[in-house]
Amino acid sequence: MNIARLKELREDKDLYQKDIAKILGIKQQQYSEYEIGKRLIPIDYLAKLANYYNTSIDYLLCRTDKKEAYPKSLIEKNKK
């Protein structure tokens, strides 16, 4: 995963690592290890971050450069 995206999104909102850690319900040190690439970030945390930043997990994982979240209609259509 391109860890620069996590830091970039956080800094764009003028937040500290401790702020994001609080959102995820973890310690700042643990989040720091995700951001620097020392630990892999669990999928449920990626989902929370994607929702918080109003983007997609694909954007967080650098599978797309489109920052916008997917439309709900597209998500619902793919669940069927």
N, CA, C and O atoms as CSV, one atom per row, in Angstrom:
chain,resi,resn,atom,element,x,y,z
A,1,MET,N,N,0.848,-1.186,0.000
A,1,MET,CA,C,0.000,0.000,0.000
A,1,MET,C,C,0.882,1.233,0.000
A,1,MET,O,O,1.921,1.267,0.659
A,2,ASN,N,N,0.472,2.218,-0.725
A,2,ASN,CA,C,1.193,3.487,-0.736
A,2,ASN,C,C,0.854,4.238,0.539
A,2,ASN,O,O,-0.206,4.856,0.648
A,3,ILE,N,N,1.756,4.179,1.493
A,3,ILE,CA,C,1.502,4.785,2.795
A,3,ILE,C,C,1.456,6.306,2.727
A,3,ILE,O,O,0.925,6.953,3.630
A,4,ALA,N,N,2.005,6.875,1.672
A,4,ALA,CA,C,1.974,8.329,1.533
A,4,ALA,C,C,0.540,8.837,1.451
A,4,ALA,O,O,0.264,9.960,1.874
A,5,ARG,N,N,-0.375,8.039,0.917
A,5,ARG,CA,C,-1.776,8.461,0.803
A,5,ARG,C,C,-2.402,8.681,2.173
A,5,ARG,O,O,-3.145,9.643,2.366
A,6,LEU,N,N,-2.111,7.800,3.124
A,6,LEU,CA,C,-2.675,7.960,4.472
A,6,LEU,C,C,-2.212,9.272,5.086
A,6,LEU,O,O,-3.011,10.019,5.651
A,7,LYS,N,N,-0.941,9.541,4.974
A,7,LYS,CA,C,-0.382,10.766,5.553
A,7,LYS,C,C,-0.927,11.997,4.824
A,7,LYS,O,O,-1.293,12.993,5.449
A,8,GLU,N,N,-0.973,11.912,3.510
A,8,GLU,CA,C,-1.465,13.030,2.694
A,8,GLU,C,C,-2.902,13.394,3.057
A,8,GLU,O,O,-3.217,14.567,3.256
A,9,LEU,N,N,-3.769,12.391,3.141
A,9,LEU,CA,C,-5.166,12.648,3.487
A,9,LEU,C,C,-5.291,13.234,4.892
A,9,LEU,O,O,-6.073,14.157,5.121
A,10,ARG,N,N,-4.520,12.694,5.820
A,10,ARG,CA,C,-4.559,13.189,7.202
A,10,ARG,C,C,-4.106,14.648,7.260
A,10,ARG,O,O,-4.758,15.485,7.885
A,11,GLU,N,N,-2.984,14.942,6.602
A,11,GLU,CA,C,-2.454,16.302,6.637
A,11,GLU,C,C,-3.349,17.293,5.900
A,11,GLU,O,O,-3.409,18.465,6.269
A,12,ASP,N,N,-4.047,16.828,4.855
A,12,ASP,CA,C,-4.986,17.705,4.136
A,12,ASP,C,C,-6.099,18.206,5.047
A,12,ASP,O,O,-6.656,19.280,4.822
A,13,LYS,N,N,-6.419,17.428,6.071
A,13,LYS,CA,C,-7.463,17.827,7.037
A,13,LYS,C,C,-6.854,18.459,8.286
A,13,LYS,O,O,-7.557,18.703,9.267
A,14,ASP,N,N,-5.537,18.725,8.249
A,14,ASP,CA,C,-4.834,19.323,9.392
A,14,ASP,C,C,-5.015,18.510,10.667
A,14,ASP,O,O,-5.255,19.060,11.741
A,15,LEU,N,N,-4.897,17.197,10.532
A,15,LEU,CA,C,-5.034,16.299,11.668
A,15,LEU,C,C,-3.685,15.705,12.054
A,15,LEU,O,O,-2.751,15.659,11.254
A,16,TYR,N,N,-3.612,15.255,13.293
A,16,TYR,CA,C,-2.428,14.559,13.798
A,16,TYR,C,C,-2.705,13.059,13.803
A,16,TYR,O,O,-3.856,12.631,13.719
A,17,GLN,N,N,-1.651,12.275,13.902
A,17,GLN,CA,C,-1.826,10.828,13.974
A,17,GLN,C,C,-2.724,10.441,15.137
A,17,GLN,O,O,-3.526,9.514,15.022
A,18,LYS,N,N,-2.596,11.143,16.253
A,18,LYS,CA,C,-3.422,10.821,17.423
A,18,LYS,C,C,-4.905,11.023,17.132
A,18,LYS,O,O,-5.746,10.316,17.687
A,19,ASP,N,N,-5.234,11.983,16.265
A,19,ASP,CA,C,-6.630,12.223,15.891
A,19,ASP,C,C,-7.203,11.040,15.121
A,19,ASP,O,O,-8.323,10.603,15.387
A,20,ILE,N,N,-6.436,10.526,14.169
A,20,ILE,CA,C,-6.893,9.384,13.372
A,20,ILE,C,C,-6.929,8.127,14.234
A,20,ILE,O,O,-7.841,7.308,14.112
A,21,ALA,N,N,-5.939,7.979,15.101
A,21,ALA,CA,C,-5.929,6.833,16.010
A,21,ALA,C,C,-7.194,6.814,16.870
A,21,ALA,O,O,-7.764,5.751,17.116
A,22,LYS,N,N,-7.624,7.974,17.320
A,22,LYS,CA,C,-8.840,8.070,18.143
A,22,LYS,C,C,-10.064,7.646,17.335
A,22,LYS,O,O,-10.939,6.952,17.851
A,23,ILE,N,N,-10.126,8.056,16.084
A,23,ILE,CA,C,-11.232,7.675,15.205
A,23,ILE,C,C,-11.283,6.156,15.046
A,23,ILE,O,O,-12.360,5.560,15.029
A,24,LEU,N,N,-10.106,5.537,14.929
A,24,LEU,CA,C,-10.030,4.085,14.747
A,24,LEU,C,C,-10.132,3.321,16.060
A,24,LEU,O,O,-10.328,2.106,16.057
A,25,GLY,N,N,-10.000,4.025,17.183
A,25,GLY,CA,C,-10.053,3.373,18.482
A,25,GLY,C,C,-8.786,2.611,18.826
A,25,GLY,O,O,-8.826,1.571,19.483
A,26,ILE,N,N,-7.647,3.153,18.365
A,26,ILE,CA,C,-6.356,2.517,18.620
A,26,ILE,C,C,-5.392,3.558,19.186
A,26,ILE,O,O,-5.723,4.740,19.282
A,27,LYS,N,N,-4.203,3.103,19.557
A,27,LYS,CA,C,-3.188,4.022,20.067
A,27,LYS,C,C,-2.462,4.699,18.909
A,27,LYS,O,O,-2.362,4.153,17.810
A,28,GLN,N,N,-1.958,5.901,19.184
A,28,GLN,CA,C,-1.237,6.672,18.173
A,28,GLN,C,C,-0.047,5.887,17.619
A,28,GLN,O,O,0.215,5.943,16.417
A,29,GLN,N,N,0.664,5.172,18.454
A,29,GLN,CA,C,1.829,4.405,18.016
A,29,GLN,C,C,1.433,3.347,16.985
A,29,GLN,O,O,2.138,3.137,15.997
A,30,GLN,N,N,0.324,2.697,17.217
A,30,GLN,CA,C,-0.151,1.679,16.276
A,30,GLN,C,C,-0.480,2.322,14.931
A,30,GLN,O,O,-0.104,1.799,13.882
A,31,TYR,N,N,-1.184,3.460,14.961
A,31,TYR,CA,C,-1.504,4.135,13.703
A,31,TYR,C,C,-0.232,4.587,13.003
A,31,TYR,O,O,-0.127,4.482,11.781
A,32,SER,N,N,0.720,5.082,13.752
A,32,SER,CA,C,1.990,5.520,13.186
A,32,SER,C,C,2.661,4.386,12.409
A,32,SER,O,O,3.229,4.606,11.340
A,33,GLU,N,N,2.589,3.185,12.952
A,33,GLU,CA,C,3.193,2.033,12.277
A,33,GLU,C,C,2.479,1.702,10.972
A,33,GLU,O,O,3.111,1.220,10.033
A,34,TYR,N,N,1.175,1.953,10.897
A,34,TYR,CA,C,0.454,1.787,9.624
A,34,TYR,C,C,0.920,2.837,8.624
A,34,TYR,O,O,1.174,2.536,7.458
A,35,GLU,N,N,1.028,4.060,9.094
A,35,GLU,CA,C,1.357,5.174,8.204
A,35,GLU,C,C,2.783,5.080,7.650
A,35,GLU,O,O,3.035,5.506,6.522
A,36,ILE,N,N,3.703,4.535,8.422
A,36,ILE,CA,C,5.081,4.424,7.926
A,36,ILE,C,C,5.354,3.080,7.247
A,36,ILE,O,O,6.458,2.831,6.762
A,37,GLY,N,N,4.335,2.218,7.217
A,37,GLY,CA,C,4.474,0.948,6.519
A,37,GLY,C,C,5.106,-0.162,7.335
A,37,GLY,O,O,5.505,-1.189,6.786
A,38,LYS,N,N,5.199,0.032,8.622
A,38,LYS,CA,C,5.794,-0.995,9.487
A,38,LYS,C,C,4.812,-2.138,9.737
A,38,LYS,O,O,5.230,-3.278,9.942
A,39,ARG,N,N,3.524,-1.846,9.722
A,39,ARG,CA,C,2.465,-2.842,9.919
A,39,ARG,C,C,1.435,-2.696,8.817
A,39,ARG,O,O,1.222,-1.602,8.296
A,40,LEU,N,N,0.797,-3.802,8.464
A,40,LEU,CA,C,-0.302,-3.758,7.505
A,40,LEU,C,C,-1.570,-3.313,8.226
A,40,LEU,O,O,-1.850,-3.742,9.345
A,41,ILE,N,N,-2.315,-2.463,7.576
A,41,ILE,CA,C,-3.540,-1.944,8.178
A,41,ILE,C,C,-4.699,-2.888,7.870
A,41,ILE,O,O,-4.908,-3.253,6.713
A,42,PRO,N,N,-5.453,-3.286,8.892
A,42,PRO,CA,C,-6.581,-4.201,8.675
A,42,PRO,C,C,-7.670,-3.579,7.790
A,42,PRO,O,O,-7.848,-2.361,7.756
A,43,ILE,N,N,-8.379,-4.441,7.088
A,43,ILE,CA,C,-9.408,-3.998,6.146
A,43,ILE,C,C,-10.502,-3.185,6.826
A,43,ILE,O,O,-11.028,-2.247,6.226
A,44,ASP,N,N,-10.856,-3.522,8.061
A,44,ASP,CA,C,-11.918,-2.753,8.716
A,44,ASP,C,C,-11.461,-1.328,9.021
A,44,ASP,O,O,-12.278,-0.407,9.014
A,45,TYR,N,N,-10.182,-1.135,9.285
A,45,TYR,CA,C,-9.662,0.220,9.481
A,45,TYR,C,C,-9.620,0.963,8.154
A,45,TYR,O,O,-9.900,2.161,8.104
A,46,LEU,N,N,-9.272,0.264,7.079
A,46,LEU,CA,C,-9.286,0.894,5.757
A,46,LEU,C,C,-10.699,1.362,5.412
A,46,LEU,O,O,-10.884,2.449,4.865
A,47,ALA,N,N,-11.681,0.544,5.731
A,47,ALA,CA,C,-13.077,0.922,5.454
A,47,ALA,C,C,-13.472,2.151,6.261
A,47,ALA,O,O,-14.117,3.055,5.731
A,48,LYS,N,N,-13.096,2.196,7.534
A,48,LYS,CA,C,-13.404,3.364,8.368
A,48,LYS,C,C,-12.731,4.614,7.809
A,48,LYS,O,O,-13.342,5.681,7.750
A,49,LEU,N,N,-11.471,4.477,7.401
A,49,LEU,CA,C,-10.749,5.631,6.859
A,49,LEU,C,C,-11.348,6.092,5.530
A,49,LEU,O,O,-11.474,7.292,5.285
A,50,ALA,N,N,-11.713,5.148,4.683
A,50,ALA,CA,C,-12.329,5.509,3.405
A,50,ALA,C,C,-13.629,6.275,3.650
A,50,ALA,O,O,-13.892,7.276,2.983
A,51,ASN,N,N,-14.438,5.815,4.596
A,51,ASN,CA,C,-15.675,6.526,4.934
A,51,ASN,C,C,-15.371,7.903,5.518
A,51,ASN,O,O,-16.003,8.890,5.142
A,52,TYR,N,N,-14.426,7.973,6.415
A,52,TYR,CA,C,-14.087,9.246,7.057
A,52,TYR,C,C,-13.597,10.270,6.036
A,52,TYR,O,O,-14.002,11.432,6.072
A,53,TYR,N,N,-12.729,9.837,5.130
A,53,TYR,CA,C,-12.167,10.744,4.129
A,53,TYR,C,C,-13.051,10.876,2.890
A,53,TYR,O,O,-12.708,11.607,1.960
A,54,ASN,N,N,-14.185,10.175,2.869
A,54,ASN,CA,C,-15.105,10.193,1.729
A,54,ASN,C,C,-14.381,9.815,0.433
A,54,ASN,O,O,-14.464,10.513,-0.578
A,55,THR,N,N,-13.682,8.709,0.499
A,55,THR,CA,C,-12.957,8.191,-0.649
A,55,THR,C,C,-13.201,6.694,-0.711
A,55,THR,O,O,-14.074,6.183,-0.009
A,56,SER,N,N,-12.456,5.989,-1.528
A,56,SER,CA,C,-12.617,4.534,-1.632
A,56,SER,C,C,-11.379,3.831,-1.080
A,56,SER,O,O,-10.295,4.409,-0.998
A,57,ILE,N,N,-11.572,2.591,-0.713
A,57,ILE,CA,C,-10.426,1.781,-0.300
A,57,ILE,C,C,-9.455,1.645,-1.468
A,57,ILE,O,O,-8.241,1.605,-1.269
A,58,ASP,N,N,-9.989,1.574,-2.688
A,58,ASP,CA,C,-9.113,1.505,-3.861
A,58,ASP,C,C,-8.189,2.718,-3.938
A,58,ASP,O,O,-7.023,2.587,-4.311
A,59,TYR,N,N,-8.698,3.886,-3.591
A,59,TYR,CA,C,-7.845,5.077,-3.580
A,59,TYR,C,C,-6.769,4.948,-2.506
A,59,TYR,O,O,-5.605,5.264,-2.751
A,60,LEU,N,N,-7.154,4.486,-1.319
A,60,LEU,CA,C,-6.176,4.311,-0.245
A,60,LEU,C,C,-5.089,3.319,-0.638
A,60,LEU,O,O,-3.932,3.470,-0.247
A,61,LEU,N,N,-5.470,2.289,-1.424
A,61,LEU,CA,C,-4.523,1.251,-1.840
A,61,LEU,C,C,-3.828,1.566,-3.160
A,61,LEU,O,O,-3.082,0.741,-3.687
A,62,CYS,N,N,-4.077,2.763,-3.691
A,62,CYS,CA,C,-3.478,3.220,-4.962
A,62,CYS,C,C,-3.893,2.360,-6.156
A,62,CYS,O,O,-3.138,2.211,-7.117
A,63,ARG,N,N,-5.086,1.804,-6.087
A,63,ARG,CA,C,-5.617,1.053,-7.228
A,63,ARG,C,C,-6.318,1.991,-8.202
A,63,ARG,O,O,-6.644,1.609,-9.325
A,64,THR,N,N,-6.546,3.235,-7.751
A,64,THR,CA,C,-7.117,4.282,-8.595
A,64,THR,C,C,-6.575,5.622,-8.113
A,64,THR,O,O,-6.162,5.762,-6.962
A,65,ASP,N,N,-6.584,6.580,-8.992
A,65,ASP,CA,C,-6.197,7.934,-8.608
A,65,ASP,C,C,-7.416,8.831,-8.420
A,65,ASP,O,O,-7.277,10.018,-8.125
A,66,LYS,N,N,-8.620,8.260,-8.593
A,66,LYS,CA,C,-9.858,9.006,-8.362
A,66,LYS,C,C,-10.115,9.052,-6.869
A,66,LYS,O,O,-10.303,8.022,-6.222
A,67,LYS,N,N,-10.119,10.252,-6.338
A,67,LYS,CA,C,-10.254,10.440,-4.894
A,67,LYS,C,C,-11.688,10.286,-4.401
A,67,LYS,O,O,-11.910,9.997,-3.226
A,68,GLU,N,N,-12.660,10.476,-5.286
A,68,GLU,CA,C,-14.062,10.440,-4.891
A,68,GLU,C,C,-14.488,9.028,-4.508
A,68,GLU,O,O,-14.000,8.042,-5.060
A,69,ALA,N,N,-15.406,8.954,-3.552
A,69,ALA,CA,C,-15.978,7.668,-3.162
A,69,ALA,C,C,-16.865,7.153,-4.290
A,69,ALA,O,O,-17.356,7.928,-5.110
A,70,TYR,N,N,-17.061,5.850,-4.322
A,70,TYR,CA,C,-17.952,5.263,-5.318
A,70,TYR,C,C,-19.392,5.624,-4.986
A,70,TYR,O,O,-19.752,5.702,-3.812
A,71,PRO,N,N,-20.220,5.846,-6.002
A,71,PRO,CA,C,-21.639,6.125,-5.738
A,71,PRO,C,C,-22.300,4.920,-5.071
A,71,PRO,O,O,-21.981,3.774,-5.385
A,72,LYS,N,N,-23.216,5.190,-4.155
A,72,LYS,CA,C,-23.917,4.110,-3.446
A,72,LYS,C,C,-24.630,3.184,-4.420
A,72,LYS,O,O,-24.682,1.977,-4.184
A,73,SER,N,N,-25.184,3.717,-5.513
A,73,SER,CA,C,-25.903,2.884,-6.477
A,73,SER,C,C,-24.977,1.838,-7.092
A,73,SER,O,O,-25.402,0.711,-7.344
A,74,LEU,N,N,-23.743,2.191,-7.331
A,74,LEU,CA,C,-22.764,1.259,-7.880
A,74,LEU,C,C,-22.435,0.174,-6.866
A,74,LEU,O,O,-22.294,-0.995,-7.226
A,75,ILE,N,N,-22.314,0.554,-5.614
A,75,ILE,CA,C,-22.007,-0.399,-4.550
A,75,ILE,C,C,-23.168,-1.381,-4.387
A,75,ILE,O,O,-22.950,-2.590,-4.318
A,76,GLU,N,N,-24.389,-0.875,-4.325
A,76,GLU,CA,C,-25.566,-1.720,-4.141
A,76,GLU,C,C,-25.738,-2.665,-5.318
A,76,GLU,O,O,-26.115,-3.821,-5.126
A,77,LYS,N,N,-25.472,-2.201,-6.525
A,77,LYS,CA,C,-25.614,-3.013,-7.723
A,77,LYS,C,C,-24.652,-4.200,-7.677
A,77,LYS,O,O,-25.014,-5.297,-8.104
A,78,ASN,N,N,-23.451,-4.004,-7.174
A,78,ASN,CA,C,-22.452,-5.062,-7.133
A,78,ASN,C,C,-22.679,-6.048,-5.996
A,78,ASN,O,O,-22.062,-7.113,-5.987
A,79,LYS,N,N,-23.539,-5.732,-5.044
A,79,LYS,CA,C,-23.849,-6.662,-3.942
A,79,LYS,C,C,-24.790,-7.768,-4.412
A,79,LYS,O,O,-24.827,-8.840,-3.808
A,80,LYS,N,N,-25.551,-7.527,-5.480
A,80,LYS,CA,C,-26.553,-8.488,-5.939
A,80,LYS,C,C,-25.936,-9.643,-6.681
A,80,LYS,O,O,-26.650,-10.539,-7.131
